[in-house]
Amino acid sequence: QVQLVESGGDVRQPGGSLTLSCAASRSLDRLYKVSWYRRAPGQERELVASITVTQHINYSDSVRGRFTISRDTSKNTVYLQMTSLSTEDTAVYYCNALDLHATSEWWGRGTQVTVSS
């Protein structure tokens, strides 16, 4: 079992920046992939960014160039740095992790990001 705790959600104006954190209860080197997803009101859950144990990184087209995913293995934490925020980034952001065999996955409870003027 892996616990994932997201933090950092807040309210920002358009054009602002925010960094989210996902703290894992297991060493990141024992997780194949950690991803950030988001769900906006009335919409389907969307993959935002992911980073693998070999540090292969993937971004959705909607955030590429604005968001940066990174990890700190000493803190078992994955970060999502978000810049040039727009109202379309308003959503609950969830952290997801897969084990090394990609047979088990875990979710955090989410953190709310609101972008509004």
JOFENFEN-V925512 format. One record per run of one state. SS is the DSSP state (a for helix, b for strand, c for the rest). FROM is the first residue (numbers start at 1). TO is the last residue. Records with the same first field share a line. If there is no record, write none. Layout:
BEGIN
SS: FROM-TO ; FROM-TO
END
This chain:
BEGIN
c: 1-3 ; 8-10 ; 13-17 ; 25-27 ; 40-45 ; 53-56 ; 60-63 ; 65-66 ; 73-76 ; 83-86 ; 90-90 ; 100-104 ; 108-110 ; 116-117
b: 4-7 ; 11-12 ; 18-24 ; 31-39 ; 46-52 ; 57-59 ; 64-64 ; 67-72 ; 77-82 ; 91-99 ; 105-107 ; 111-115
a: 28-30 ; 87-89
END
